[in-house]
Amino acid sequence: MMPGMGKMNAKQMNMMMRRLGINVEEIPDVEQVVIKTPTKDYVFRDAEVTIMNTPQGKTYQLSGTPTVVNKAGAAEEQKNRAAETAAVTGSMDDVVLEISDDDVALVAGQAGVDNKTARKALEEAKGDIAEAIMKLSG
C-alpha cells in the first residue's frame, strides 16, 4: 500500500500506474536464472521474472528459491590439493580427483539426472559443481 492513497484495489492501482507511465509484464516460461558472483552462483529453477517499464527505465524482479553453489568450496580445495601434489611429484598425472557422494547428489537433484550422469559431468567439470549443473541443465 502506498502512503496517502487510502485503500486501493488492484484495478485502481493498475489505472494509476498506467497514468504514471508504468507497465508491468511477466516473462513467460522462465526455466532458469543464474546470478554469478566471484564466490557463489545462485541458481533459480522455475523462477518468476517480471519487468516493470517506467519512464526512468526497466526494473527486473526475480521471485523464487535459489540453490546456492559455493565456488570456493570442495572444488577449490581439490584444485589446491592437486596443485600441491603436482608440486611434490612434479606431474599432474598422479593427481586423482575426488568427488563426494554429496556433490553427486546435489548435481543430480538440481539437474534432474541420475547419479552416474551427475558424476560424469562433475568429472568433466573437474569437480566444479556449478559448471556441472549448468552443463546438464542447458
JOLINSUL-V101468 format. One record per pair of residues at least 24 apart in sequence whose ideal C-beta (glycine too) atoms are under 10 Angstrom apart, sorted by the first residue. I is the first residue (numbers start at 1). J is the second residue. Records with the same first field share a line. If there is no record, write none. Layout:
I = J, J
//
This chain:
17 = 52, 54
20 = 54, 55
21 = 53, 54, 55, 56
22 = 52, 53, 54, 55, 56, 59
23 = 51, 52, 53, 54, 58
24 = 50, 51, 52, 53, 54, 59, 61
25 = 49, 50, 51, 52, 53
26 = 50, 51, 61
27 = 51, 60, 62
30 = 62, 64
31 = 137, 138
32 = 64, 110, 133, 134, 137, 138
33 = 60, 62, 64, 66
34 = 66, 67, 69, 130, 133, 134, 137, 138
35 = 62, 66, 68
36 = 69, 71, 130, 134
37 = 68, 71
38 = 71, 72
39 = 70, 71, 72, 73, 76
40 = 66, 68, 69, 70, 71, 72, 73, 130
41 = 66, 67, 68, 69, 70, 71, 128, 129, 130, 131, 133, 134
42 = 66, 67, 68, 69, 130
43 = 67, 68, 69, 110, 111, 129, 130, 133, 134, 137
45 = 110, 111, 112, 133, 137
67 = 106, 109, 110, 129, 130, 133
68 = 130
69 = 106, 107, 110, 128, 129, 130, 131, 132, 133, 134
70 = 129, 130
71 = 128, 129, 130, 131
73 = 103, 127, 128, 129, 130
74 = 98, 99, 100, 102, 103, 127, 128, 129
75 = 99, 103, 122, 125, 126, 127, 128, 129, 130, 131, 132
76 = 127, 128
77 = 127
78 = 103, 126, 127, 128
79 = 126, 127, 128
82 = 126, 127
97 = 122, 123, 125, 126, 127
98 = 127
99 = 123, 125, 126, 127, 129, 132
100 = 127
102 = 129
103 = 127, 128, 129, 132
104 = 129, 132
106 = 132, 133
107 = 131, 132, 133, 135, 136, 137
108 = 132, 133, 136
109 = 133
110 = 134, 136, 137
111 = 135, 136, 137, 138
112 = 136, 137
113 = 137
//
